[in-house]
Amino acid sequence: MNLQDQSAWTKKGATLTDSTAKKEFGLIHEDIVGGINEGKFQYRNTSMYGNPCIKLIRSEVEVFVTEKYGADHLKNKNTRTELNKINTELQKLKRQITVLEQRKALLTNSLK
């Protein structure tokens, strides 16, 4: 393992767990194990909150997904993920607006 490989393990956001790879990239467990067996992934066995998991390097997973499913698959997955984050944020903001509107109405009524 060279110095560049070592930095991938310590850089924020450069690694992901097997469960995150499944969610973000639509991989199944067999894809991950197959990639490890083929030598396409460097991995580390670890645990998160007492649960065992496999830690992978994100860039290697992205290359694997591109090779296996094509560049459009990765692009579509990233677009869907971003769209879901935006929708979640919009829902959160709508709830905050509702609370603020109710508080505004209450304060306005107390001034009369």
Secondary structure as the mmCIF struct_conf table of DSSP 4:
data_model
#
loop_
_struct_conf.conf_type_id
_struct_conf.id
_struct_conf.beg_label_comp_id
_struct_conf.beg_label_asym_id
_struct_conf.beg_label_seq_id
_struct_conf.end_label_comp_id
_struct_conf.end_label_asym_id
_struct_conf.end_label_seq_id
HELX_RH_AL_P HELX_RH_AL_P1 LEU A 3 THR A 10
BEND BEND1 LYS A 11 LYS A 11
TURN_TY1_P TURN_TY1_P1 LYS A 12 GLY A 13
BEND BEND2 ALA A 14 ALA A 14
STRN STRN1 THR A 15 THR A 17
HELX_RH_AL_P HELX_RH_AL_P2 ASP A 18 PHE A 25
HELX_RH_AL_P HELX_RH_AL_P3 HIS A 29 ASN A 37
TURN_TY1_P TURN_TY1_P2 GLU A 38 GLY A 39
STRN STRN2 TYR A 43 MET A 48
TURN_TY1_P TURN_TY1_P3 TYR A 49 GLY A 50
STRN STRN3 ASN A 51 ILE A 57
HELX_RH_AL_P HELX_RH_AL_P4 ARG A 58 TYR A 69
HELX_RH_AL_P HELX_RH_AL_P5 ALA A 71 LEU A 111
#
